[in-house]
Amino acid sequence: MEREPEKVEGRVRARLLAVVAVVLVIAFLKWSAVATMPVAFAMFLIALTWPLQRKLEKRLPSGVSFLLTVLALLLVVALFVAALWWSGQMVAERAPQYAQRVQAIYGQVEAWARSHGIDLSAGGSASPGLARPALAALSSVSIILLILALAILGLHEVPGLRRKVQGAFGGERGGHLVETAESIVSKYQRYLLARTLAAILQGLSVGLFSLAMGLDFAFVWGVLAFLLNYIPTIGSAVAVIPPTLFSLVQFDSLGRPLAVLLGMVLLQIVFGNYVDPLIEGRLLALSPMVVLASVVFWGWVWGVPGALLGVPITIGIVIAADHFPKTRWIARMLAEERSAE
C-alpha cells in the first residue's frame, strides 16, 4: 500500500517531464527554423521520391536507379520553380493594367465604410497590393539548393539504413524496428502520393475552369489550387477566394464573378466529396479542427513553409502513433478513418 503513492508520483513526474520535453522541442524547432525547416522539406521530398527509386532498383543497378531518381527529382523541382517564377512574372507584368481598377474599387469600399462610421485608413496606409508571393520563404536560391542537397544525400542513405539499424540494435530487435519504420513510412508515402495526385487534378481543373471563364492568370489560380490542396478541407476553401476576388476586378458586372464563385465552389464540392475519397481510399483523414490547428501551429513555427508542411507532418505523427498500442489513443483523437475504399 505504501508503494501506491510512489507509483502515482512517478507517473505524474514522468508526464510532466514529457510535457517539458515537448515544449523544449517546439522551442528548439522555432529557434532553429533556418536549419530544421529545410531538413523537414528534404524528408518530405524523400518520402515522395523513394518509392520510385525502390521500384527502379528491382530492374536496374542501384547506382543507375539513384541517378534516375535524382534526375526525376531535379526535373520536378525545376518545373515547380519555373511555374512559380512564371506566375510571378505574369502578375508583375500585368499588375499596372489592374492597378487603377483596384484603386477605384477600394475607393468605393472606403466611401461606403466612411458613410457607416468606419475609418479604413485609421490603421495606416490604405494602399492595397495586387499580389504577394505565396512562397516568399522558399524564394531564396540558397535554401532551395540546401533542400535539394539534403534530399539527394538522404536518398543515397536510405538503402543502407536497414543494415545500419540492424547492426546498431542487433538482428531481431533491429529487424523489428526496421519493419515498424517501413510500415509507418509506407502508409505515409501512400498518403503523400494520393494527396499529390489529388492536388494535380484539382490544380488542372481550377486552371481550365478559369481559362473557360475568361479569367486572367488562369495558370496562377491553378498553381495556387495545387499548393493549397496539401492543406485538406481548409485549403480547398481558401483556393476559391483569390480568383473570385480578382474576377470582381477584371469584370465590370457581377454576373461573371458570381459564375466564377459558383463554379469554384462546385469544383471544391466535387473534389471534396467524390474525387479525394476515391483517390485516398481508406487513408487517414484529419478532422477540420486538427487541420486548422496544424496549419496555424506549424505556420507559427516555420512560417509559410510550415503552413504547407503542417498537415503532412501531423499525418505522419498520427500514423506513427496509431502503430503503437500506448499511443493509439492519440491517433484516434486526431484522425478519423474513411468509411469506404
C-alpha positions in Angstrom: 0.0 0.0 0.0 2.9 2.4 0.7 4.2 2.0 -2.8 0.9 3.2 -4.5 1.6 7.0 -3.8 5.2 6.5 -5.0 3.9 5.0 -8.3 1.4 7.8 -8.8 4.1 10.4 -8.1 6.4 8.7 -10.5 3.7 8.7 -13.2 3.0 12.4 -12.6 6.7 13.2 -12.7 7.1 11.3 -16.0 4.2 13.0 -17.6 5.4 16.5 -16.5 8.9 15.7 -17.9 7.3 14.6 -21.2 5.4 17.9 -21.4 8.5 19.9 -20.6 10.4 17.9 -23.3 7.7 18.6 -25.9 7.8 22.4 -25.1 11.6 22.4 -25.4 11.5 20.6 -28.7 9.0 23.1 -30.1 11.1 26.0 -28.9 14.1 24.4 -30.5 12.3 23.9 -33.8 11.2 27.6 -33.9 14.7 28.8 -32.9 16.4 26.7 -35.4 13.9 27.1 -38.3 16.7 28.1 -40.7 18.2 24.6 -40.3 15.3 22.4 -39.3 12.8 23.6 -41.9 15.0 22.6 -44.9 15.6 19.2 -43.2 11.8 18.7 -42.9 11.2 19.7 -46.5 14.0 17.4 -47.6 12.4 14.5 -45.8 9.1 15.4 -47.5 10.8 15.1 -50.9 12.5 11.8 -49.9 9.1 10.4 -48.9 7.7 11.3 -52.3 10.6 10.1 -54.4 11.8 7.0 -52.6 9.0 4.7 -53.9 10.3 5.5 -57.5 13.9 4.6 -56.5 12.7 1.4 -54.9 10.8 0.3 -58.0 13.8 1.1 -60.3 16.1 -0.9 -58.1 14.1 -4.1 -58.9 15.1 -3.8 -62.6 18.2 -1.6 -62.7 21.5 -1.4 -60.7 21.3 0.7 -57.5 23.6 3.4 -58.9 21.5 3.8 -62.1 18.3 3.8 -60.0 19.7 6.5 -57.7 20.8 8.7 -60.7 17.5 8.4 -62.4 15.6 9.2 -59.2 17.7 12.3 -58.6 17.2 13.5 -62.2 13.4 13.0 -61.8 13.5 15.0 -58.6 15.5 17.8 -60.1 13.2 17.9 -63.1 10.1 18.2 -60.9 11.6 20.9 -58.7 12.8 22.8 -61.8 9.2 22.7 -63.2 7.8 23.7 -59.9 10.2 26.7 -59.5 9.6 27.7 -63.2 5.8 27.6 -62.6 6.2 29.9 -59.6 8.6 32.2 -61.4 6.2 32.4 -64.5 3.3 33.1 -62.2 5.1 35.9 -60.6 6.2 37.3 -63.9 2.6 37.2 -65.3 1.3 39.1 -62.3 4.1 41.6 -62.2 3.8 42.4 -65.9 0.0 42.9 -65.9 -0.3 44.5 -62.4 -0.3 48.1 -63.7 -3.3 47.2 -66.0 -5.5 46.5 -63.0 -4.0 49.0 -60.5 -6.4 51.8 -61.4 -9.4 49.4 -61.2 -8.2 48.1 -57.8 -7.8 51.7 -56.5 -11.3 52.6 -57.8 -12.9 49.6 -56.1 -11.1 50.3 -52.9 -12.2 54.0 -53.0 -15.8 52.8 -53.3 -15.4 50.4 -50.4 -13.7 53.2 -48.3 -16.5 55.6 -49.1 -19.2 53.1 -48.1 -17.3 52.3 -44.9 -17.0 56.1 -44.1 -20.7 56.6 -44.6 -21.3 53.9 -41.9 -18.8 55.4 -39.5 -15.9 53.1 -40.3 -12.5 54.6 -41.0 -10.4 52.1 -43.0 -7.3 54.4 -43.1 -7.0 54.6 -39.3 -4.5 51.7 -39.2 -2.0 53.3 -41.6 -1.5 53.3 -45.3 -4.6 52.3 -47.2 -2.9 51.4 -50.5 -3.8 47.8 -51.3 -1.4 45.4 -53.0 -2.5 43.4 -56.0 -0.5 40.3 -55.3 2.1 38.9 -52.9 4.4 35.9 -53.3 2.7 32.8 -52.0 6.0 31.1 -51.1 8.3 34.0 -50.1 10.2 31.8 -47.6 11.3 29.5 -50.4 12.4 32.2 -52.9 16.0 32.2 -51.7 18.2 30.1 -54.0 20.4 29.0 -51.1 17.5 27.5 -49.2 16.3 25.6 -52.3 19.8 24.3 -53.0 20.1 23.2 -49.4 16.8 21.3 -49.5 17.8 19.6 -52.7 21.2 18.6 -51.4 19.7 17.2 -48.2 17.1 15.3 -50.2 19.7 13.8 -52.6 22.0 12.8 -49.8 19.0 11.3 -47.9 18.0 9.2 -51.0 21.6 7.9 -51.2 21.5 6.8 -47.5 18.0 5.2 -47.4 19.0 1.8 -49.0 21.8 1.3 -46.4 19.6 2.4 -43.4 18.3 -1.1 -42.8 21.8 -2.5 -42.4 22.8 0.3 -40.1 19.8 -0.2 -37.8 20.2 -3.9 -37.7 23.9 -3.6 -36.9 23.3 -1.0 -34.2 20.4 -2.8 -32.4 21.1 -6.4 -33.2 19.4 -8.8 -35.6 15.9 -9.5 -34.0 15.4 -6.1 -32.4 16.8 -4.2 -35.3 14.6 -6.2 -37.7 11.6 -5.3 -35.7 12.5 -1.6 -35.6 13.0 -1.7 -39.4 9.7 -3.4 -40.0 7.9 -0.9 -37.8 9.6 2.1 -39.5 8.8 0.7 -43.0 5.2 0.2 -42.1 4.8 3.8 -40.9 6.8 5.2 -43.9 4.7 3.1 -46.4 1.4 4.4 -45.1 2.9 8.0 -45.1 4.1 7.7 -48.6 0.7 6.4 -49.8 -0.9 9.4 -48.2 1.5 11.9 -49.8 1.3 10.3 -53.2 -2.5 10.3 -53.1 -2.6 13.9 -51.9 -0.2 14.9 -54.7 -2.4 13.2 -57.3 -5.5 15.0 -56.0 -3.6 18.3 -55.9 -2.6 17.9 -59.6 -6.1 17.1 -60.7 -7.6 20.0 -58.7 -5.0 22.4 -60.0 -5.7 21.4 -63.6 -9.5 21.7 -63.1 -9.2 25.1 -61.5 -6.9 26.3 -64.2 -9.1 25.0 -67.1 -12.2 26.4 -65.5 -10.6 29.8 -65.1 -9.5 29.7 -68.7 -13.0 28.8 -69.8 -14.5 31.7 -67.9 -12.0 34.1 -69.5 -10.4 34.8 -66.2 -6.9 36.2 -66.4 -4.0 34.5 -64.7 -5.7 31.0 -65.1 -2.3 29.4 -64.7 -1.7 31.2 -61.4 -5.0 30.1 -60.0 -4.2 26.5 -61.0 -0.8 26.6 -59.3 -2.4 28.2 -56.2 -5.1 25.5 -56.0 -2.4 22.8 -56.4 -0.4 24.1 -53.4 -3.4 24.7 -51.2 -4.7 21.2 -51.8 -1.9 19.9 -49.5 -4.0 21.6 -46.7 -7.1 19.4 -46.6 -10.5 20.9 -46.0 -9.2 24.5 -45.4 -7.0 24.7 -48.5 -9.8 23.9 -50.9 -12.0 26.6 -49.4 -9.2 29.2 -49.4 -8.4 28.4 -53.1 -11.9 29.8 -54.0 -11.2 33.3 -52.6 -8.4 34.8 -54.8 -9.8 34.0 -58.2 -13.3 35.2 -57.1 -11.9 38.5 -55.8 -9.9 39.0 -58.9 -12.9 38.4 -61.1 -14.5 41.4 -59.3 -11.5 43.5 -60.5 -11.4 42.1 -64.1 -15.2 42.2 -64.9 -17.4 45.2 -64.7 -20.7 43.3 -64.0 -21.4 41.0 -61.1 -22.7 38.2 -63.3 -19.3 36.8 -64.3 -17.8 36.9 -60.8 -20.9 35.2 -59.4 -20.4 32.4 -62.1 -16.8 32.1 -61.1 -17.7 31.8 -57.4 -20.4 29.2 -58.0 -18.1 27.2 -60.4 -15.2 27.2 -58.0 -17.4 26.1 -55.1 -18.9 23.3 -57.2 -15.4 22.1 -58.1 -14.4 22.0 -54.4 -17.6 20.1 -53.5 -17.0 17.5 -56.2 -13.3 17.0 -55.3 -14.0 17.0 -51.5 -16.9 14.5 -51.6 -16.1 12.3 -54.6 -12.6 12.6 -56.1 -10.5 12.9 -53.0 -12.2 9.9 -51.2 -11.9 7.9 -54.4 -8.1 8.6 -54.6 -7.2 8.4 -50.9 -9.4 5.3 -50.2 -9.1 4.3 -46.5 -6.2 6.6 -45.7 -6.4 8.6 -42.5 -8.1 12.0 -42.7 -7.7 14.6 -40.1 -10.7 16.4 -38.6 -11.2 20.1 -39.8 -10.3 21.4 -36.3 -7.0 19.4 -36.3 -6.2 20.6 -39.8 -6.6 24.3 -38.8 -4.6 23.8 -35.7 -1.8 22.1 -37.6 -1.7 24.9 -40.2 -1.6 27.6 -37.5 0.9 25.9 -35.3 3.4 24.9 -37.9 3.0 28.2 -39.6 3.9 29.9 -36.3 6.9 27.6 -36.0 8.3 27.8 -39.6 6.3 30.4 -41.4 4.8 29.8 -44.8 6.7 26.5 -45.4 5.5 25.3 -42.0 1.9 26.0 -43.0 2.4 23.9 -46.2 4.1 21.1 -44.3 1.9 21.2 -41.2 -0.8 18.7 -42.3 1.7 16.2 -43.8 3.7 16.4 -40.5 0.6 15.8 -38.4 -0.5 12.9 -40.7 2.9 11.4 -40.1 2.6 11.8 -36.3 -0.9 10.2 -36.4 0.2 7.2 -38.4 3.2 6.7 -36.1 1.0 7.0 -33.0 -1.5 4.6 -34.4 1.2 1.9 -34.9 1.9 1.6 -31.1 -0.8 0.5 -28.6 0.3 3.0 -25.9 -0.1 6.0 -28.3 -3.0 4.7 -30.4 -5.4 6.9 -28.4 -3.7 10.0 -29.8 -4.4 8.8 -33.4 -8.0 8.1 -32.5 -8.4 11.6 -31.1 -6.8 13.4 -34.1 -8.0 11.4 -37.1 -10.9 9.6 -38.5 -10.7 6.7 -40.9 -12.6 6.8 -44.2 -15.6 4.5 -44.3 -15.1 3.3 -47.8 -12.3 2.4 -50.2 
